[in-house]
Amino acid sequence: MTPPSSRATKTAAPATESVAIASSYEDALTELEQLVSQLDAGQLPLDQLLSRYQRGAQLLAFCRERLDAVEDQIKVLEGGELKTWTAD
């Protein structure tokens, strides 16, 4: 006798793991600006307010990660030697 397939053993991956947050920094920033405008308008139902806030937090984290990665790649010439740029 073969055991029936169990729903408990099958777990679906969250949608955020299989889908990229944004295709680029610029796209993420544009969407984030739109979300902020919607939130500032104060006319969203509570469920939509929460989901848009969560999406905004994801986009903000994505933008910060992209900026950090770019900053790490920026090099400056100091005394004839390339060094990693740091904002002091």
Backbone as CSV, one residue per row, in Angstrom:
resi,resn,N_x,N_y,N_z,CA_x,CA_y,CA_z,C_x,C_y,C_z
1,MET,0.837,-1.163,0.000,0.000,0.000,0.000,0.893,1.241,0.000
2,THR,0.673,2.117,-0.947,1.490,3.323,-1.023,0.836,4.437,-0.230
3,PRO,1.651,5.191,0.504,1.087,6.264,1.318,0.577,7.396,0.421
4,PRO,-0.556,7.971,0.795,-1.069,9.098,0.008,-0.148,10.303,0.166
5,SER,-0.132,11.135,-0.866,0.720,12.321,-0.757,0.157,13.233,0.312
6,SER,1.044,13.748,1.094,0.646,14.575,2.223,0.871,16.036,1.919
7,ARG,-0.096,16.858,2.235,0.062,18.297,2.048,1.090,18.862,3.017
8,ALA,1.243,18.240,4.149,2.161,18.749,5.171,3.614,18.657,4.718
9,THR,3.925,17.703,3.837,5.311,17.546,3.414,5.664,18.470,2.263
10,LYS,4.677,19.042,1.613,4.939,19.941,0.508,4.822,21.368,1.004
11,THR,5.896,22.119,0.819,5.862,23.513,1.223,6.171,24.376,0.015
12,ALA,5.415,25.407,-0.147,5.635,26.331,-1.253,6.634,27.392,-0.820
13,ALA,7.536,27.724,-1.716,8.516,28.769,-1.426,7.817,30.117,-1.488
14,PRO,8.173,31.024,-0.592,7.601,32.363,-0.656,7.880,33.008,-2.001
15,ALA,6.963,33.829,-2.464,7.088,34.453,-3.778,8.329,35.330,-3.879
16,THR,8.755,35.921,-2.776,9.902,36.819,-2.822,11.204,36.073,-3.100
17,GLU,11.263,34.789,-2.816,12.488,34.037,-3.075,12.642,33.717,-4.553
18,SER,11.535,33.489,-5.267,11.632,33.086,-6.649,11.593,34.264,-7.615
19,VAL,11.195,35.421,-7.153,11.083,36.597,-8.007,12.061,37.661,-7.518
20,ALA,12.783,38.254,-8.455,13.715,39.320,-8.093,12.933,40.510,-7.553
21,ILE,13.513,41.214,-6.601,12.869,42.392,-6.020,12.638,43.441,-7.103
22,ALA,13.645,43.719,-7.896,13.545,44.692,-8.984,14.608,44.362,-10.024
23,SER,14.375,44.819,-11.248,15.351,44.526,-12.298,16.551,45.466,-12.256
24,SER,16.373,46.636,-11.634,17.484,47.570,-11.521,17.244,48.512,-10.345
25,TYR,18.294,49.232,-9.993,18.188,50.229,-8.930,17.157,51.289,-9.311
26,GLU,17.207,51.730,-10.560,16.306,52.781,-11.017,14.845,52.329,-10.962
27,ASP,14.578,51.081,-11.364,13.215,50.554,-11.301,12.735,50.467,-9.852
28,ALA,13.615,50.013,-8.974,13.257,49.899,-7.558,12.967,51.270,-6.969
29,LEU,13.787,52.252,-7.315,13.599,53.603,-6.798,12.287,54.211,-7.300
30,THR,11.965,54.001,-8.570,10.709,54.501,-9.133,9.512,53.880,-8.421
31,GLU,9.557,52.565,-8.247,8.454,51.893,-7.552,8.359,52.358,-6.102
32,LEU,9.487,52.537,-5.461,9.507,52.997,-4.075,8.890,54.398,-3.960
33,GLU,9.212,55.266,-4.895,8.630,56.608,-4.893,7.111,56.550,-5.067
34,GLN,6.633,55.652,-5.925,5.188,55.494,-6.125,4.519,54.985,-4.849
35,LEU,5.165,54.032,-4.189,4.615,53.499,-2.943,4.541,54.572,-1.867
36,VAL,5.568,55.378,-1.771,5.581,56.453,-0.771,4.432,57.419,-1.038
37,SER,4.205,57.744,-2.299,3.097,58.640,-2.648,1.758,58.032,-2.230
38,GLN,1.583,56.737,-2.482,0.338,56.061,-2.102,0.160,56.058,-0.588
39,LEU,1.251,55.795,0.127,1.176,55.762,1.587,0.901,57.149,2.152
40,ASP,1.535,58.158,1.570,1.337,59.531,2.034,-0.087,60.018,1.807
41,ALA,-0.734,59.502,0.765,-2.103,59.922,0.462,-3.062,59.517,1.572
42,GLY,-2.733,58.451,2.300,-3.535,58.025,3.439,-4.913,57.495,3.089
43,GLN,-5.095,56.980,1.890,-6.408,56.528,1.457,-6.473,55.021,1.220
44,LEU,-5.472,54.301,1.653,-5.431,52.856,1.430,-6.101,52.114,2.572
45,PRO,-6.803,51.010,2.253,-7.312,50.139,3.316,-6.134,49.526,4.078
46,LEU,-6.380,49.104,5.282,-5.321,48.607,6.162,-4.515,47.472,5.528
47,ASP,-5.181,46.512,4.886,-4.470,45.385,4.272,-3.499,45.869,3.190
48,GLN,-3.954,46.774,2.347,-3.097,47.297,1.288,-1.982,48.157,1.865
49,LEU,-2.289,48.879,2.902,-1.289,49.707,3.571,-0.137,48.844,4.067
50,LEU,-0.466,47.747,4.725,0.556,46.846,5.248,1.367,46.205,4.126
51,SER,0.709,45.713,3.090,1.441,45.044,2.005,2.334,46.030,1.251
52,ARG,1.877,47.260,1.062,2.704,48.259,0.379,3.875,48.692,1.262
53,TYR,3.655,48.764,2.562,4.748,49.086,3.482,5.822,47.992,3.423
54,GLN,5.392,46.730,3.419,6.339,45.615,3.350,7.111,45.636,2.035
55,ARG,6.405,45.906,0.938,7.067,45.985,-0.372,8.084,47.136,-0.368
56,GLY,7.702,48.250,0.227,8.608,49.385,0.320,9.872,49.040,1.094
57,ALA,9.719,48.286,2.172,10.875,47.866,2.963,11.791,46.973,2.135
58,GLN,11.220,46.085,1.318,12.025,45.228,0.442,12.785,46.067,-0.583
59,LEU,12.079,47.020,-1.186,12.708,47.869,-2.195,13.815,48.722,-1.589
60,LEU,13.578,49.243,-0.409,14.586,50.052,0.266,15.845,49.233,0.555
61,ALA,15.659,48.010,1.031,16.803,47.131,1.296,17.559,46.833,0.004
62,PHE,16.826,46.582,-1.083,17.448,46.322,-2.386,18.296,47.516,-2.823
63,CYS,17.721,48.726,-2.712,18.443,49.939,-3.117,19.697,50.137,-2.278
64,ARG,19.584,49.931,-0.984,20.758,50.082,-0.114,21.847,49.083,-0.459
65,GLU,21.458,47.845,-0.745,22.437,46.821,-1.118,23.144,47.197,-2.417
66,ARG,22.377,47.686,-3.391,22.971,48.089,-4.669,23.934,49.261,-4.473
67,LEU,23.542,50.245,-3.677,24.419,51.382,-3.420,25.693,50.954,-2.702
68,ASP,25.558,50.061,-1.730,26.740,49.558,-1.018,27.672,48.818,-1.971
69,ALA,27.106,48.014,-2.877,27.928,47.262,-3.824,28.680,48.201,-4.763
70,VAL,28.004,49.233,-5.230,28.649,50.192,-6.120,29.732,50.965,-5.376
71,GLU,29.423,51.369,-4.162,30.411,52.099,-3.367,31.672,51.272,-3.165
72,ASP,31.507,49.973,-2.944,32.661,49.094,-2.759,33.501,48.977,-4.023
73,GLN,32.874,49.198,-5.170,33.594,49.060,-6.432,34.291,50.345,-6.869
74,ILE,33.905,51.447,-6.275,34.515,52.724,-6.660,35.947,52.762,-6.139
75,LYS,36.832,53.127,-7.022,38.249,53.215,-6.645,38.729,54.645,-6.842
76,VAL,39.643,55.056,-6.017,40.253,56.373,-6.176,41.764,56.215,-6.272
77,LEU,42.352,57.093,-7.004,43.802,57.073,-7.153,44.402,57.938,-6.062
78,GLU,45.179,57.306,-5.201,45.791,58.023,-4.084,47.288,57.727,-4.074
79,GLY,48.066,58.732,-4.356,49.520,58.551,-4.373,49.968,57.561,-5.424
80,GLY,49.283,57.528,-6.577,49.666,56.615,-7.650,49.191,55.193,-7.448
81,GLU,48.401,54.934,-6.407,47.936,53.586,-6.104,46.413,53.563,-6.028
82,LEU,45.798,52.562,-6.655,44.348,52.440,-6.574,43.952,51.908,-5.209
83,LYS,43.018,52.588,-4.572,42.516,52.165,-3.265,41.004,52.207,-3.279
84,THR,40.410,51.418,-2.413,38.969,51.422,-2.284,38.512,52.750,-1.726
85,TRP,37.493,53.313,-2.336,36.962,54.605,-1.890,36.143,54.415,-0.630
86,THR,36.371,55.278,0.360,35.568,55.289,1.578,35.123,56.708,1.833
87,ALA,33.868,56.844,2.207,33.334,58.170,2.540,33.660,58.464,3.987
88,ASP,34.489,59.431,4.214,34.866,59.783,5.600,34.231,61.078,6.001
